[in-house]
């Protein structure tokens, strides 16, 4: 199954369903000193096909139960 990002309308509907105005309110209970104040420096990410290939190989190495 491919990842399809949520539309702005879907996000708005989900937030309304739980009584929130924006995504930031999801994290409002977390103390600000515990929040990361910079972007993560993640390098060398895999694209979808690389991930699918990795998991296919990993799954094929699992013996049948």
N, C-alpha and C positions, 0 to 999 in steps of 0.2 A: 504494500500500500504506500503510495507516495504522500509526502507531506504537502498539504495545501494550506498556506497561511490563512488565518481568519481575516475576513473583511472588516473594515471599520464598523459597518453596521452590525456584524455578528458580535464584535467585541462590545459595542454599546449595549446590545441586547443582553449579553451575559452579565455585564456589570449591573445593569438595571435589575436583573433577576436576583442578584444578591445584595441589592441596595447600595451600590457604590457608584460614585460619579466618575472615577478614573482608575487606571491601573495602579497608580501610586498608593491609593487607599488600601490596596491589598496588603501592602507592607507597612502600614502605619503603626502596627503594634511592635515592630522591631525597633529597638533603641537605635538612634542615629549613630551612636558610637560603634555599633556592631555592623553598620552598613559599609560596604566597600565604596570608597569615594573616587575611584578611578576605573577606567575600562580595563577589563582583563586583557592581558597580552597573550593571546592564544595564537600560536603560529603553526603553520603546516596543516591546516584542517583538511579533511577528506571531503570530496564531493560525494554525491549520492551513489554513484556507480561504484566508487571505491569502497564505501561502507557495505553495499549490498554484496560485493565480491568477498570482502572480509568475512561477513557473517555466513555466506554460503560455504566458504572453506571451513570455518569453525564448526558449523552444523554438520558438515560431512565427516568430521573427525570424531563425532560422538557415536559410540557403538549403540546398536539397537538394544533397547531394553527388553 
